[in-house]
Amino acid sequence: MDDEARTPSWVFDGGPEPDGLAAVLYLDNADSIARVAEVLRLWHDSAVELVLPVFAAPAPVTPGVEVRGTEEDLDGRARPVRVARWTDGLTEDLYQLSAWWSYEDRSLDQIYQMHVYAFRYYPPVAPGVGRQHLHLRVSMTVPQGTLDVAIPAMLEMMRRVGDVADPAYGEMVVNRHMAAPDSHLDNALRRLVTHSADESRTHLRGYEWVTVVPAQLVERLGGVEAIRGCGAFVEVVGLASGGALLRATEDPEEYTPERVKRVFEALRAVLPPGKPRWLAGQDFSRIVFQDASA
């Protein structure tokens, strides 16, 4: 399955772009893959169990799948590795690991794709200490009429993994580009991703329609019940790790600037200081241009 085969048809024919859905979780304890191997397996397996059936439901054929892996030495030399299965890529030199599913709906002249991804990167310290940070992402183009089913499936995937992973941050967006492994708030504040990741249990890295807050910041916000009682979120799910999954509105289309401001105010006590600034080419439509510490 080559890159051209995964290119959505609307890129070429100018038709309507399908709905897009993406979720990310970040871990800050990936200096040893052995410590996070269970989470890596659960991320893939939960996506296959919960999200893939929604993705594949309208198709009369089984989606094709491709798995790719890359390892990197501590001195920065990268090399592709052969991986027949996701678990084959869970080595101590893990750098990037991808699983792709795609299929064509000929009745709509549309190609859909789903991507499960893991990316391990360095903290801002001397080379040779190991990759501490792990970025997990699932993204998909959503078949017609399945967005209302795909969203709960993706939320349940995030909750299931968040219970085990003790995430440092996470977010979910619908029909919006992600800046991952940066956040849009990182870019607006001109924060380096490695600094933002290192400080993710001191300052929340961002806020989106769905936001995962780490345990330390949930505590500073007064706990799950206090967050639930502030009125800024329609759903507050406490995670077994001590963190929380926050959903701002029932429907992502309802996440208007007024609701964004309510989320900002609810979380401003744990947001990084500094006034956001516009940056060409970035979508900052869901950023409040105020200094959270002011």
N, C-alpha and C positions, 0 to 999 in steps of 0.2 A: 504494500500500500504506500504509494509515494505522496509527496506533498501536494501535487496537483489533484490527486484523487480526493484529498480532504478539503479542497477549496470549495466553499459554499457556492451554489449556483447563482445566487443573487449578486455575487461580485461581478459576474460576467453579463447577466441578462438584464440588470437594472430593476429587477422585481423587488417586492417588499422584503425588507430584512426580517428574519424570524426573531422571536423573542430570545434573549440571551440571559442566562442565569449563571452566577459564579459565587463560590464560597471559598474563603481561605481561613486557615488556622496557623498560628505561629507558636513554635516551641523554642525555649531558650536553654534546653538541657541536652542538646544533640552532640556534645563533645565525644560521646561514644554511641555508635549505632545500636549496640546492645541495650542501651538505656531506653531507646525509643523504637526499637524494632516492633514491639507489640502495637504501638500507636500507628506506625507505618502500615502494618498489615491491616489493622482495623480501618484505617482511612480508605484503603483500596477496597477491602471486602464490604464495608458499609456502603460505599458508592455503588458497587456491583449489586448488592442486595436491595438497596432502597431506591437508588436514582436510575440505574440502568433500565429497570423494567418500564419506568415512565418514558425514558428516552426511546426505547425500542418498541413500545406498545403498538404504534400505528403501522409498523413496518411488516410486510408479509415475509420478510427474510430476516435471518439472524445477522446482526451487525458484524462487520469485519473488525478485528482487533489487532493492534500492533503494540508491542512493548519495546521501549528503548531505554538504555542506561548509559550514564557517563560517570567515570571515576576521576578523581583528581588527587595527585600527590600534594603533600603539604607545601611543596615549593611551587605549586601552581600549574604543574603539567597535567593536562586533561587527556583522557583516552576513552573512546567508546568501548563498551563491553557488551558481549552477547547475553541477552536475557530472554529466555522463553516465557518466563512467568515473573510477575511482580516480585515475588520473594527472592528470585535469583539476584536482584539488584541490591539487596539489603546487606551490603558489605561495608567494612569500616572506612573504605575510601569513597563511599557514596557522595556524589556531587549532584547529579540530576537523575531522576527516574520518571518516565512517562508511560502511560497506557492510553491509547487512542481507540475509540470506537467510532465507526461511521457507517452510514447507509444512505441509499438514495431512495427517495419517494418519487417514483416516476410520474405518478398522477399529478404531482405539484411541481415537477421539474426542480426538486429541491434535494440538496445533500445536507444531512444533519451530522453533527459530530459531538462527541463527549470526550473530555480530556481529564484524566486523573494524573496529578503531577506532584513531585516532591523535589525540593531544592534546598541544599545545605550550603550555608555561607559563613564567612569568617566574622568574628567580632573585631573591633578596632584595637587589636593588641599585636604583639610581636608575632611574626610568622612562626609556625611550628607548634602552636598550642592547641590546634584542633578547631573544627568548625562547631561553634556553639549553637547557631541558630538554624532552625528548620522551618521552611515555608511549605505548607501543604495547600493544594488548590484542586478544586473540581469545577470545571466550566463546561457549559453545554449550550448548544442551540436547541431550543425547545420546539418540538413538533406542534402544529396547530391544535389548539384546544386542550393542551396538557399543562399549561403554566400553573393553573390552580391546583393541579396534582403534584407537579414538580416541586413547587415551593415547600409544601409540608414534608416531602421526602428529603429535600436538602436540609431543612431545619432539623429533622430527626437525625440525619447523619451527623450534623455539627454537634448536636446534644450528646449523641452516643459517644463520639470521639472525645468531646470536651470533658465528659465524666471521667475519662481515663487519662487524658493527656496533660492536665493542668496547664492549659494554654496561656501564653503571655499576651495574646491579642487575637482577634478574629473579626471577620466581617463578611457580609453577604450582600450582593447587589443584583438588581434586575435591570437589564437594558442599559447598563452603564459600564464604561471602561474602568478596569482596576489599574492602579499604579504599582501593584505588587512586584517585588517585595517591599517597595515603599508604600506608604499610604498617601492619599491626596493631601491630608493635613501635613505630613512630612514635607511634601513638595511646596505647599503654601508657606510653610515656616522655614524652608530651606534647610531642613534637618537631614543629615546623612542617614541613610537607612541603617548603617551599623550602629550609630549612636542612638537612634530611635529604638532599635531592637534591644540594645543593652539597657536602655532606661525604661523598658516597657512595663516594668512592675513599679516604677516611680511615677511615670506619666503615661496616660492612655495614648496610644499611637494615632487614634482617629475616632470617628463616629460616622456610622452609616445607617441605612434603613434597618439592618440587623448588625449589632455590635457584640462582640464577646469581650468581656472585661475580666482581667485576671483577679485571682483571689485577694491579693494585697490591696487592690484598688476598690474592690467591692467592700472590703472592710472599712476603708477610708470614707466611702460613701454612706456608711451606716448599716451596711448589710443588705441582703436581698429584700427584706420587707420594707426597708426605708426607700429603696429604689422603686419598688412596686408601688409604694404609696405616694410617690412624687407626681404621678399622673402623666408623665412624659411618654410612657410606653404602654402599649396594649398587651404585651406579653413579657414577663420577666421569669426566666427559668433558671433556678439555682442549679449549678453543676456540682457533682460529687467532689470535684477538686477544690471547691470553694469559690470558683468564679461564677459568672452569670452570663446568660445569653439574653440580650435585650432586643425586642422588635418594636419599632416606633409606631407603626400603623398596621392595620390588617392588610391593606392593599398597598403595594409599593407606589402606585400612582398617587396615593394620598400623602406621600412624604413630601409635602410642599415646603416652601421656605419657612412658613410659620411653624410647622412641625420640626423642621431642622433646628430652628432657634430654641424650641422647647427642649430638645435633646441636648443641645449645647449647654443650656442653662443647668440642666440636671446633672451634667457630667463635668462642668467647668472646673470644679474643685480638684479634679485629677488630670485635667488636660495640661499639656506643656505650655509654658509661658511664651509670649511673643505674639506680635500681630501678624496674621497671614498677609501675604502679598500676592497679587496676580502674577501668573507666569504664562507666557504664550504657549499655546498648544495643550494646556491642561484644563480639565473640566472641574472648576471650583464652584459649580452651582449649588453644591450642598455643603459649603464651608461658610461659617459665620465669620465675617472679617472684623473680629474683635480680639483683643488680648484676653485670654481666659483668666489671667492672673490680675487683671486691672480691677 
